[in-house]
Amino acid sequence: MRLAFALLLAGGLLPALAAVPAKVCATCHQEAASRYFSTGMGRSFYRPSPANIVEDYTRNNTFEHQLSATRYAMTRRGNQFFQKRWQVGFDGKETNVEEYRVDYILGSGNHSRTYLTRRPQGGLVELPISWYSEKGGYWGMSPQFDTRHPLTRRFISYECYSCHNAYPEIPKPVEMGNPVFPAMLAEGIDCERCHGPGEAHVKAPSAATILNPARQTPQKQLEVCLQCHLESTSTEIPALIRRVNRGPFSYVPGQPLTDFLLFFDHAPGKGFDDKFEIVGSSAYRMMKSQCFLKSEGRLTCVTCHNPHQLETNMDAKCRSCHAATFTASVAAGRHTAAADCAGCHMPKRRPADVVHTVFTDHLIQRRPPPGDLLAEIPERHVAEAQEYRGAVVPYGPRDLATQPDGPLYIGLAQLQRGNNLAAGATLLASEIGRRKPTELVWYFSLAEAWQKLGKHDEAAVAYKQALALKPDSVTAQLGLAQLSASVGGDKFASAALVLDRALKAAPRDPNLLFQRALVSFAQGQAPVAATQLRRALALDPDIPEGWTRLGEVLASSSQMPEAEKALRQALRMDPADASAWDWLGRVLMAGPRTPEAIFSFRKAVSLRPGFGPHLYDLALALSRSQQATEARTTAEAAVKAVPEMPEAHILLAGIYSGQRAWAEALREYRQAIVLRPDLGQIRLDLATVLLAQGDTKSAIDELRVATADREPQVAQNAAAALRRLSTAP
């Protein structure tokens, strides 16, 4: 997770308020509570039990995801429910098996249900398979999981959680790490999310001690709903940014919402003006409607929806405003007498981001859009290069730029997901220099942006400014160390010093230990790195890349059995880790297991197509197993992908030589020499090709150079070849 985003996610200064359980409210408000807890909001989050299960856990309980070659099974054992994931291994048996217990269900089931499991460290992880209510109910990939790389450790953020459940009491926010939740969690969005803190009302029941949104201004009423139902987009822009001085669960109904959250959108005219997405289907679309715009603020969500009960007779809501127009239009033959207003003017549609569901489009239109709005659409797979790159503009408040700290947030919005890096970094740097804010997130965000832009000196300055404000900041020290390590060379020593200083203050921080291990390995200290990695993984087994890097470190020390164990653990946790597959292939190649190594290399290449190092490893294994034709095409692909990789040219030249394609072999050897003129073995191999072509003079020239090689065996072989040529008839 990016450091600045992690810090912003983790916390501000205001903690969650102590909550009054909804069942306490229900003692006096039985009817309202009973009706409310039958709504989708009242059933938004809960523990699974035989009483609330509607899914088929016995017969239609498997799912095969062809894109990632992964299989899933949903099972019940007693009163507990599980998701199992596995793949078919080299031997045709199950491999990379991992099973998760379903600890919570997120979603009412009106449209879908998504499943969460609790990790030992207290985080909540979203599971890859969801249940969708369409077509009588079926299993499918969770939103954004339908890729070649379905995540297996997608941690639920506080922001995501806050719109699906009552506020929890969370530990004191920390700078880094995944969000941590208490062992006991409420079930469902509770009364306080709309009515505010209830403790005083319980002690002294009166209208003055509780918030009744109905008595608020229309704007304040609307904001109670918008705290969860307003999101401009789910695509890769920061649609929501919490103010840096606010905790994740500190919003209280009745407060100005933009004192807590700021809203952003794509710049207009960039092809995103008519997007239809799951959260944006409601308030965001409604606020584009002429009904809303011409109401001068009077139209709110509760104009049509009673949050305490399931809706009936929605047409009456429409006709409360349009009765005369409707009657006249019917009489004149311009409008059907049918009663389904919303069916035509607010049709149900399939959102682009959750394609297995259907939602009402709250953009109230004179005529529905053309086409079949319920037709199935494919999951959106957007490559990094296709993501939106351009300005991220304020959506609420629209006048953010005129507020004292507004430009800081506007700069942050350009950077947070990399949409507008150069302009955002320039703006944020200017505002930091002008305002000199004391919150660290501004400096972290700027440092990360400068680093992405290749401006390492500027990034270092930003991290050091953060450390000047808070010398013991683990996040700032880690960021500065990672920056130094990314430069490499003599900067590894600087990275090590910074990390050692941070570890003195936080010796059990797994992220610090993990990064320290990477620096140790880069400095050639593999045994030390292995020890540090094991310590980090003992503290947190869910560190991204942790088991893969341990396997790499152990393999580099020729500890192949231990390396294989670590890599297989990495693949159990994440079967779509291309690096783990590639390293496993290398470990298997070290023993007499070339066919299985080829299987692993093929997995790596399929997960990261066109990646030169993986193609090279596969080509090398194919060549060693005498699969010359495929080895040649794969080596050619490796050279094309990474033309600056000398090993790929050497391998391809050797394959050409074996096929007596002398001209092609000559070309590849000469290119390898350009890249590695100090490697005498290339000249020995090149001399062999030159001799095969009858060019003895050029071969002798290459051999003479090779006799001075620093590798004694290469020099001796070159000298021997020269002697043989000199005595040849």
matplotlib code that plots the C-alpha trace (Angstrom):
import matplotlib.pyplot as plt

x = [0.0, 1.3, 2.6, 0.7, -2.6, -2.0, -1.5, -4.6, -6.6, -5.3, -6.5, -7.0, -7.4, -11.1, -11.8, -15.1, -17.8, -19.1, -22.1, -25.5, -26.6, -29.6, -31.4, -31.5, -33.2, -35.7, -37.0, -38.8, -39.1, -40.2, -42.3, -39.7, -36.9, -38.7, -39.5, -36.0, -34.2, -36.1, -34.5, -31.3, -29.5, -30.6, -29.3, -26.1, -23.6, -24.0, -22.6, -23.6, -26.0, -28.3, -31.2, -29.9, -28.3, -30.1, -27.1, -26.7, -23.8, -24.5, -25.1, -24.4, -21.6, -18.5, -17.1, -14.3, -12.6, -11.0, -9.1, -6.9, -7.2, -8.6, -11.4, -13.5, -15.9, -18.4, -19.1, -20.9, -19.6, -22.1, -23.0, -19.9, -19.3, -16.2, -14.7, -12.0, -9.6, -7.3, -5.6, -4.7, -1.0, 1.7, 0.7, -3.0, -3.8, -5.0, -2.3, -2.2, -5.1, -6.3, -9.6, -11.2, -14.0, -16.8, -16.9, -19.2, -21.5, -21.5, -24.6, -28.3, -28.7, -31.2, -28.6, -25.5, -23.6, -19.9, -18.0, -15.3, -12.9, -11.0, -7.2, -5.3, -4.0, -7.5, -7.9, -11.0, -10.3, -12.8, -13.1, -12.9, -16.4, -19.7, -23.3, -25.6, -29.4, -30.1, -31.4, -32.4, -29.0, -25.5, -21.9, -19.4, -16.2, -16.5, -16.3, -12.8, -11.7, -12.4, -8.8, -5.8, -4.7, -7.6, -6.5, -6.4, -5.6, -7.9, -8.1, -11.3, -10.6, -12.3, -13.9, -15.4, -16.6, -18.1, -20.8, -21.9, -22.1, -22.4, -19.3, -16.9, -14.6, -11.1, -7.6, -5.6, -4.8, -1.3, 0.7, 1.1, -0.4, -3.8, -6.9, -7.6, -11.1, -12.3, -13.3, -17.0, -18.7, -22.2, -24.5, -26.1, -26.1, -27.6, -29.8, -26.9, -25.6, -28.6, -29.7, -26.3, -25.0, -27.8, -26.2, -27.7, -31.1, -31.1, -30.4, -32.9, -35.3, -36.5, -36.4, -33.5, -31.2, -31.3, -31.1, -34.3, -33.2, -36.8, -36.4, -33.2, -32.8, -33.1, -29.4, -28.6, -31.2, -29.5, -26.0, -27.1, -27.7, -24.7, -22.2, -22.5, -24.5, -22.4, -19.5, -18.7, -16.9, -15.3, -12.6, -9.0, -9.4, -9.7, -13.5, -13.5, -10.8, -11.3, -10.0, -6.7, -7.8, -10.7, -10.8, -12.4, -15.6, -15.9, -18.7, -21.8, -25.1, -26.0, -22.4, -21.5, -20.5, -17.6, -16.0, -15.5, -15.3, -14.3, -15.6, -13.8, -14.6, -13.2, -12.7, -15.7, -15.6, -13.2, -15.6, -16.8, -19.8, -22.5, -20.9, -23.2, -21.7, -23.1, -22.8, -23.0, -26.4, -28.2, -27.3, -24.6, -27.0, -30.0, -28.1, -27.7, -31.5, -33.6, -36.0, -33.2, -31.7, -35.0, -36.2, -33.7, -32.6, -36.0, -35.7, -33.7, -33.5, -36.2, -38.6, -39.1, -37.6, -38.6, -35.4, -37.3, -39.2, -39.3, -40.8, -44.2, -46.2, -43.3, -45.6, -47.4, -44.1, -43.7, -47.3, -47.0, -45.1, -46.2, -49.9, -51.3, -48.7, -49.3, -53.1, -52.9, -50.3, -52.5, -55.6, -53.7, -52.4, -48.8, -48.3, -49.3, -51.7, -49.5, -48.6, -44.9, -43.2, -39.8, -39.8, -39.5, -38.0, -35.6, -35.0, -33.0, -29.5, -26.4, -23.6, -20.2, -18.3, -20.5, -21.7, -23.7, -26.2, -29.0, -29.8, -32.2, -30.7, -31.6, -30.9, -34.5, -34.8, -37.6, -36.9, -34.8, -31.5, -31.5, -30.5, -31.0, -30.0, -30.2, -28.0, -25.0, -21.7, -18.2, -16.1, -14.0, -10.3, -8.4, -4.6, -2.5, -1.8, -5.5, -6.4, -7.6, -4.8, -5.9, -7.2, -9.2, -11.7, -13.6, -17.2, -18.1, -17.6, -17.3, -15.5, -12.8, -10.1, -11.2, -11.0, -7.8, -6.6, -8.4, -5.4, -3.6, -6.5, -6.7, -3.0, -3.4, -6.3, -4.1, -1.5, -3.2, -3.8, -1.4, -3.9, -2.2, 1.3, 3.3, 0.7, -0.3, 3.2, 3.9, 0.7, 1.3, 4.9, 3.9, 1.2, 3.4, 6.0, 3.4, 1.3, 3.9, 1.2, 2.0, 0.2, 2.6, 0.3, 1.1, 4.8, 4.4, 2.2, 4.6, 7.6, 5.9, 4.9, 8.4, 9.7, 7.3, 8.4, 12.0, 12.9, 14.6, 16.3, 13.0, 11.4, 14.2, 13.6, 9.9, 10.6, 13.1, 10.6, 8.2, 10.9, 11.7, 8.0, 8.0, 11.4, 10.0, 7.6, 8.0, 6.3, 8.7, 11.7, 10.5, 9.7, 13.1, 14.8, 12.8, 13.7, 17.4, 17.1, 15.4, 18.4, 20.7, 24.5, 26.0, 22.5, 21.8, 24.0, 21.9, 18.7, 20.1, 21.0, 17.5, 15.8, 18.0, 17.1, 13.4, 13.7, 15.2, 11.9, 9.7, 11.6, 8.5, 7.2, 6.9, 7.0, 10.3, 11.8, 10.7, 12.3, 15.4, 15.7, 15.5, 18.3, 20.4, 19.9, 20.8, 24.0, 24.9, 24.0, 21.7, 21.8, 21.0, 18.2, 16.7, 16.6, 15.0, 12.4, 11.5, 11.1, 8.8, 6.7, 6.3, 4.8, 2.6, 2.3, 0.3, 3.1, 2.9, 5.9, 7.2, 7.3, 8.4, 11.3, 12.3, 12.3, 14.5, 16.9, 17.2, 17.6, 20.4, 22.2, 21.6, 19.1, 16.8, 14.5, 13.9, 13.4, 10.9, 8.9, 8.8, 7.8, 5.0, 3.7, 3.8, 1.7, -0.7, -1.4, -1.4, -1.5, -1.2, 2.2, 4.2, 7.5, 6.9, 6.1, 9.3, 11.5, 9.9, 10.8, 14.5, 14.6, 13.1, 15.7, 18.5, 17.4, 16.3, 12.8, 12.9, 9.4, 7.9, 10.1, 8.7, 5.2, 6.1, 7.7, 4.6, 2.5, 4.8, 4.6, 0.8, 0.5, 2.9, 2.8, 5.7, 7.9, 11.4, 13.1, 10.2, 10.4, 14.1, 13.8, 11.1, 13.3, 16.3, 14.3, 12.8, 16.3, 17.6, 14.8, 15.5, 12.3, 14.2, 11.4, 9.5, 12.7, 13.7, 10.3, 10.3, 13.9, 13.1, 10.2, 12.6, 15.1, 12.3, 10.9, 14.3, 16.9, 19.3, 19.5, 22.7, 21.7, 18.8, 21.0, 23.5, 20.7, 19.1, 22.5, 23.2, 19.8, 20.5, 23.9, 22.3, 20.0, 23.0, 21.4, 24.9, 24.0, 21.4, 23.7, 26.5, 24.1, 23.0, 26.6, 27.8, 24.9, 25.7, 29.3, 28.1, 26.2, 28.9, 32.3, 34.0, 32.5, 35.0, 32.8, 30.7, 33.8, 34.6, 31.1, 31.3, 34.6, 32.9, 30.3, 32.9, 34.8, 31.7, 31.3, 34.9, 36.0, 39.1, 40.8, 37.8, 37.7, 41.4, 40.8, 38.0, 40.0, 43.0, 40.7, 39.3, 42.8, 42.9, 39.6, 39.5, 38.0, 40.9, 39.0, 37.8, 41.3, 42.7, 40.1, 40.7, 44.5, 44.0, 41.7, 44.4, 47.0, 44.8, 44.2, 47.9, 48.8, 46.0, 47.1]
y = [0.0, 3.5, 5.2, 8.5, 6.7, 4.4, 7.3, 9.1, 5.9, 5.2, 8.1, 11.6, 13.3, 12.5, 9.0, 7.1, 8.0, 5.4, 3.7, 2.9, -0.5, -0.4, -2.9, -0.2, 2.2, -0.6, -0.8, 2.5, 2.5, -1.0, -0.5, 1.8, -0.5, -3.6, -2.0, -0.6, -3.9, -5.4, -2.8, -3.3, -0.8, -2.7, -6.0, -4.6, -6.6, -9.7, -13.0, -16.0, -18.5, -21.3, -18.9, -16.2, -18.3, -18.3, -19.6, -23.1, -24.6, -28.2, -28.7, -25.7, -24.7, -24.7, -22.1, -22.3, -19.1, -19.8, -16.5, -17.4, -21.2, -21.2, -23.2, -22.5, -24.4, -23.0, -25.4, -25.7, -27.6, -27.5, -23.9, -22.5, -21.6, -21.7, -20.8, -23.0, -22.1, -24.3, -25.0, -28.1, -28.7, -30.3, -33.8, -33.2, -32.9, -30.0, -27.5, -24.0, -24.9, -22.3, -22.3, -19.3, -19.3, -16.8, -14.6, -11.9, -11.2, -7.8, -6.9, -7.4, -10.0, -7.9, -7.7, -9.6, -10.9, -10.5, -12.5, -11.4, -13.4, -12.2, -12.5, -13.3, -9.7, -8.3, -7.3, -8.1, -9.6, -9.7, -13.2, -13.7, -15.3, -13.4, -14.5, -12.7, -12.7, -12.6, -15.7, -17.3, -16.8, -17.8, -17.7, -15.4, -13.5, -10.5, -7.1, -6.3, -10.0, -11.2, -10.8, -13.0, -12.0, -12.3, -10.8, -13.1, -10.5, -7.6, -5.9, -4.0, -0.3, 1.7, 3.8, 0.7, -0.7, 2.6, 2.6, -1.0, -1.1, 0.7, 2.5, 0.2, 1.2, 0.8, 0.8, 3.9, 4.6, 3.9, 5.2, 1.9, -1.5, -2.8, -1.6, -3.5, -4.2, -5.3, -8.9, -8.0, -6.0, -4.7, -6.1, -3.6, 0.1, 1.4, 4.2, 6.5, 6.7, 8.9, 10.2, 10.9, 9.9, 8.4, 8.2, 11.5, 10.6, 7.3, 9.1, 11.9, 11.1, 14.2, 15.8, 18.0, 15.1, 13.3, 14.4, 14.0, 14.6, 15.5, 18.7, 19.6, 21.8, 19.9, 20.2, 18.7, 15.9, 15.1, 15.1, 12.3, 10.1, 11.4, 10.3, 6.8, 7.2, 9.8, 8.6, 10.1, 7.0, 3.7, 4.0, 4.8, 8.4, 9.5, 10.2, 10.7, 12.2, 12.4, 15.6, 14.9, 16.0, 13.7, 10.1, 7.4, 7.2, 10.7, 12.1, 13.0, 13.6, 17.3, 18.4, 19.8, 16.8, 18.6, 19.2, 15.5, 14.3, 16.0, 14.8, 14.7, 13.8, 13.4, 16.6, 17.3, 16.4, 13.5, 10.7, 10.1, 12.5, 9.7, 6.9, 4.5, 2.7, 1.1, 3.8, 6.6, 5.1, 6.9, 10.3, 11.2, 10.5, 12.0, 15.3, 15.5, 15.3, 18.3, 17.4, 17.9, 20.9, 22.8, 21.9, 24.5, 22.1, 20.9, 17.4, 15.0, 11.3, 11.1, 12.9, 9.5, 7.1, 6.4, 5.0, 3.1, 0.8, -1.0, 1.3, 0.7, 2.8, 4.9, 6.3, 8.4, 10.1, 11.1, 12.3, 14.4, 16.8, 15.9, 15.0, 17.9, 17.4, 13.7, 14.0, 16.6, 14.5, 11.4, 13.3, 14.7, 11.3, 12.2, 9.9, 6.3, 5.9, 3.1, 3.6, 2.6, 6.1, 4.8, 2.0, 4.5, 7.5, 5.8, 2.4, -0.4, -0.7, -2.8, -0.8, -1.0, -1.8, -4.6, -6.3, -9.1, -6.7, -4.4, -1.1, 1.8, 4.7, 7.8, 10.1, 11.1, 11.3, 12.2, 9.1, 6.1, 5.5, 3.4, -0.3, -3.2, -1.8, -5.2, -7.0, -8.7, -6.8, -8.1, -7.2, -4.1, -4.9, -1.7, -1.8, 0.7, 2.5, 2.9, 4.5, 8.0, 10.6, 14.1, 16.7, 15.5, 18.3, 19.2, 18.0, 19.0, 21.6, 23.1, 26.2, 24.1, 26.1, 29.3, 27.7, 28.2, 24.6, 23.8, 23.9, 21.4, 18.9, 19.7, 18.9, 15.7, 14.6, 14.8, 12.6, 10.0, 7.6, 9.1, 10.8, 14.1, 13.7, 16.6, 19.3, 17.9, 17.8, 21.3, 22.6, 20.7, 21.7, 25.3, 25.1, 23.3, 26.0, 28.7, 27.2, 24.9, 22.5, 20.3, 17.1, 14.5, 13.3, 16.3, 15.6, 11.8, 12.4, 14.9, 12.6, 9.7, 11.9, 13.2, 9.6, 8.5, 11.4, 10.4, 13.4, 11.6, 14.6, 16.4, 13.3, 13.1, 16.7, 16.1, 13.0, 15.0, 17.8, 15.2, 13.9, 17.5, 17.7, 14.2, 12.7, 9.3, 8.9, 5.3, 6.1, 8.9, 6.8, 3.8, 6.1, 7.7, 4.2, 2.9, 5.9, 5.4, 1.7, 2.4, 4.5, 1.5, 1.6, 3.3, 4.5, 1.0, 1.9, 5.1, 3.0, 0.5, 3.3, 4.8, 1.5, 0.5, 3.8, 3.1, -0.5, 0.7, 2.5, -0.2, -3.5, -5.6, -3.7, -6.3, -3.8, -2.3, -5.8, -6.7, -3.7, -4.1, -7.6, -6.4, -3.9, -6.7, -8.9, -6.1, -5.6, -9.3, -10.4, -13.3, -15.1, -11.9, -11.1, -14.6, -14.1, -10.7, -12.1, -14.9, -12.5, -10.3, -13.1, -14.5, -11.2, -10.9, -13.7, -11.5, -9.2, -8.8, -10.5, -11.8, -15.5, -15.0, -12.8, -15.4, -18.1, -15.9, -15.2, -18.9, -19.9, -17.5, -19.3, -22.7, -23.7, -25.2, -27.4, -24.4, -22.1, -24.5, -24.5, -20.7, -20.4, -23.0, -21.1, -17.9, -19.6, -21.0, -17.5, -16.0, -18.4, -15.4, -14.3, -14.5, -14.0, -16.9, -19.2, -18.1, -18.6, -22.0, -22.9, -21.9, -24.0, -27.0, -26.5, -26.9, -30.5, -33.2, -31.7, -29.8, -30.8, -29.4, -26.3, -25.7, -26.0, -23.3, -21.0, -21.3, -20.1, -17.1, -16.2, -16.5, -14.2, -11.7, -11.9, -10.3, -10.1, -10.8, -12.5, -15.0, -15.7, -16.2, -18.7, -20.7, -20.7, -21.9, -24.8, -25.7, -25.7, -28.0, -30.4, -30.5, -28.7, -26.7, -25.2, -23.7, -22.7, -20.7, -18.8, -18.2, -16.9, -14.7, -13.2, -12.7, -10.8, -8.7, -7.9, -7.1, -6.3, -5.1, -8.5, -10.2, -13.7, -13.7, -13.0, -15.7, -18.3, -17.4, -17.5, -21.0, -22.2, -20.8, -22.5, -25.8, -25.4, -24.4, -20.9, -19.4, -15.9, -15.5, -16.9, -14.5, -11.6, -12.5, -13.2, -9.8, -8.1, -9.9, -8.7, -5.1, -5.6, -7.6, -7.0, -8.3, -11.8, -14.0, -17.0, -15.1, -14.7, -18.4, -19.3, -16.6, -18.1, -21.4, -19.9, -18.0, -21.2, -22.9, -20.1, -20.5, -17.1, -18.3, -14.9, -13.4, -16.4, -16.0, -12.4, -13.3, -16.0, -13.7, -11.3, -14.2, -15.4, -12.3, -13.1, -12.9, -16.3, -18.7, -21.6, -19.3, -18.0, -21.5, -22.8, -19.8, -20.4, -24.1, -23.3, -21.0, -23.7, -26.1, -23.6, -22.8, -26.5, -27.3, -28.2]
z = [0.0, -0.9, 2.2, 1.9, 1.2, 4.1, 6.5, 5.2, 5.6, 9.1, 10.9, 11.9, 15.3, 16.1, 17.4, 16.9, 19.3, 21.8, 20.1, 21.5, 20.1, 17.8, 20.1, 22.8, 20.4, 19.5, 23.1, 22.5, 18.8, 18.1, 15.0, 13.3, 14.2, 12.9, 9.6, 9.3, 9.9, 6.9, 4.6, 2.7, 5.0, 8.1, 6.6, 5.2, 7.4, 9.5, 10.6, 8.5, 10.1, 8.9, 9.4, 7.0, 4.3, 0.9, -1.2, -2.3, -0.3, -1.2, -5.0, -7.1, -4.9, -7.2, -9.6, -12.1, -13.1, -16.4, -16.7, -13.7, -14.0, -10.4, -8.9, -5.9, -3.7, -1.2, 1.6, 4.9, 8.0, 10.8, 11.4, 9.7, 6.0, 3.9, 0.6, -0.8, -3.6, -5.5, -8.9, -10.8, -10.4, -12.6, -11.5, -12.1, -8.4, -6.3, -5.5, -4.0, -1.8, 0.7, 2.6, 4.3, 6.8, 6.1, 9.2, 7.8, 4.9, 3.4, 1.5, 2.1, -0.7, -2.6, -5.3, -4.0, -1.1, -0.6, 2.0, 4.5, 6.6, 9.6, 9.6, 12.8, 13.0, 13.1, 9.4, 7.3, 3.9, 1.0, -0.5, -4.3, -4.8, -4.3, -4.6, -7.0, -6.8, -10.5, -12.3, -9.1, -7.5, -8.6, -7.6, -9.5, -9.0, -6.6, -8.2, -9.6, -9.0, -12.5, -13.7, -14.3, -10.8, -8.4, -5.1, -2.1, 0.5, -0.4, 3.0, 3.8, 4.4, 7.1, 4.4, 2.7, 6.1, 7.2, 4.5, 5.2, 9.0, 12.2, 13.4, 15.3, 18.2, 16.6, 18.1, 18.0, 14.4, 13.3, 10.4, 8.5, 8.1, 7.2, 9.1, 12.3, 13.6, 17.1, 17.7, 18.1, 15.4, 15.0, 12.4, 10.0, 9.6, 12.9, 14.0, 15.0, 11.4, 10.5, 13.9, 15.5, 18.9, 21.1, 24.5, 25.7, 24.2, 26.1, 29.4, 28.7, 25.9, 24.1, 20.7, 21.8, 22.6, 19.3, 15.6, 13.6, 9.9, 9.0, 11.1, 9.3, 6.2, 2.9, 2.4, 5.8, 5.1, 1.9, 3.4, 5.9, 2.8, 0.9, 3.6, 2.0, -1.2, -3.0, -5.1, -8.5, -9.7, -8.7, -11.4, -10.6, -9.4, -5.7, -5.7, -2.0, 0.2, 4.0, 5.6, 7.2, 10.7, 10.8, 12.0, 9.7, 11.9, 13.1, 10.9, 12.9, 11.1, 11.1, 10.6, 7.2, 5.2, 3.4, 6.8, 6.8, 3.2, -0.1, -3.4, -6.7, -10.3, -13.7, -15.6, -17.9, -21.6, -21.1, -21.9, -18.3, -18.2, -18.5, -16.5, -14.7, -11.7, -8.7, -6.0, -8.6, -9.8, -6.9, -5.6, -8.2, -11.0, -9.2, -8.8, -12.6, -13.1, -14.1, -11.3, -8.8, -10.4, -10.8, -7.3, -5.9, -3.2, -2.1, -3.8, -1.6, -1.2, 1.4, -1.0, -2.6, -0.1, 3.5, 5.0, 7.7, 5.4, 2.0, -0.7, -2.2, -4.7, -6.0, -8.7, -6.1, -5.3, -8.9, -9.3, -6.1, -8.4, -11.9, -11.4, -13.6, -16.3, -16.4, -16.6, -19.4, -21.3, -21.1, -22.2, -25.2, -26.1, -25.6, -22.6, -21.8, -18.9, -17.5, -13.8, -13.9, -13.9, -12.8, -15.3, -18.1, -16.6, -14.1, -15.8, -14.3, -15.7, -15.4, -13.7, -15.5, -12.3, -10.8, -13.9, -12.3, -10.7, -11.9, -10.2, -10.8, -12.7, -10.6, -13.5, -14.2, -17.9, -20.3, -22.3, -21.4, -23.1, -26.2, -26.2, -23.9, -20.5, -18.9, -21.4, -19.9, -20.1, -19.6, -16.6, -17.1, -17.5, -17.8, -18.2, -16.3, -19.6, -20.2, -16.9, -16.8, -17.0, -16.6, -14.1, -11.1, -10.3, -7.1, -7.1, -3.6, -2.5, -6.0, -4.6, -2.9, -4.6, -2.8, 0.7, 2.7, 2.5, -0.8, -3.1, -0.9, -1.3, -5.0, -5.4, -3.4, -5.6, -8.7, -7.0, -4.9, -7.8, -10.3, -12.6, -13.0, -11.4, -12.8, -12.3, -8.9, -7.6, -8.7, -7.1, -3.8, -3.6, -4.0, -1.4, 1.1, 0.7, 1.1, 4.0, 5.7, 7.0, 10.0, 8.8, 7.4, 4.6, 2.4, 2.5, 2.0, -1.0, -2.5, -2.0, -3.6, -6.6, -7.1, -6.9, -9.6, -11.7, -11.3, -9.2, -6.3, -4.8, -4.5, -3.0, -0.4, 0.6, 1.1, 3.4, 5.4, 5.8, 7.3, 9.6, 10.8, 11.9, 13.4, 13.8, 15.0, 12.1, 10.9, 7.6, 6.8, 7.7, 5.7, 2.7, 2.8, 3.0, 0.1, -1.9, -1.2, -2.0, -5.3, -6.4, -5.5, -5.4, -2.4, -1.4, 0.1, 3.0, 3.6, 3.4, 6.0, 8.4, 8.2, 8.7, 11.6, 13.3, 12.7, 14.0, 17.3, 17.9, 16.4, 16.5, 15.9, 12.9, 10.1, 7.3, 8.5, 8.9, 5.4, 3.9, 5.9, 4.6, 1.0, 1.7, 3.3, 0.3, -2.1, -0.1, -0.6, 2.9, 2.1, 5.4, 7.3, 4.9, 5.3, 9.1, 8.8, 6.4, 8.7, 11.6, 9.5, 8.3, 11.8, 12.8, 9.8, 7.3, 4.9, 3.9, 0.1, -1.6, 1.7, 1.0, -2.6, -1.5, 1.1, -1.6, -3.8, -0.9, 0.0, -3.6, -4.1, -1.2, -2.8, 0.0, -2.6, -0.3, 2.0, -1.0, -2.5, 0.7, 0.9, -2.8, -2.5, 0.6, -1.5, -4.2, -1.7, -0.6, -4.1, -7.0, -9.4, -8.2, -11.4, -9.6, -7.3, -10.2, -12.0, -8.9, -8.3, -11.8, -11.2, -8.0, -9.8, -12.7, -10.1, -9.7, -12.2, -12.5, -15.7, -16.9, -13.7, -14.0, -17.5, -16.1, -13.5, -16.1, -18.4, -15.4, -14.9, -18.6, -18.7, -15.7, -17.0, -20.8, -22.7, -19.6, -20.9, -17.8, -17.5, -21.3, -21.0, -18.1, -20.1, -23.2, -21.3, -19.8, -23.1, -24.7, -22.0, -22.6, -26.3, -27.3, -29.9, -31.9, -29.0, -27.3, -30.4, -30.6, -26.8, -26.8, -29.8, -27.8, -24.8, -27.0, -28.4, -24.9, -23.3, -26.1, -23.4, -21.7, -22.9, -21.5, -23.9, -26.9, -25.8, -25.4, -28.7, -30.4, -29.0, -30.2, -33.7, -33.7, -32.8, -35.8, -38.0, -38.6, -38.6, -39.8, -37.1, -34.4, -35.5, -35.2, -31.6, -30.4, -31.7, -30.0, -26.7, -27.0, -27.4, -24.1, -22.3, -23.9, -20.7, -21.0, -22.8, -23.1, -25.7, -27.8, -27.5, -28.8, -31.5, -32.7, -33.1, -35.3, -37.3, -37.9, -39.1, -41.6, -42.7, -41.3, -39.5, -39.3, -37.4, -35.2, -34.3, -33.5, -31.0, -29.4, -28.8, -26.9, -24.9, -23.8, -21.6, -19.9, -16.1, -15.9, -15.9, -17.6, -20.4, -21.0, -21.1, -23.5, -25.8, -25.7, -26.5, -29.4, -30.8, -30.5, -32.4, -35.2, -35.4, -35.9, -38.2, -41.7]

ax = plt.figure().add_subplot(projection="3d")
ax.plot(x, y, z, "-o")
ax.set_aspect("equal")
plt.show()
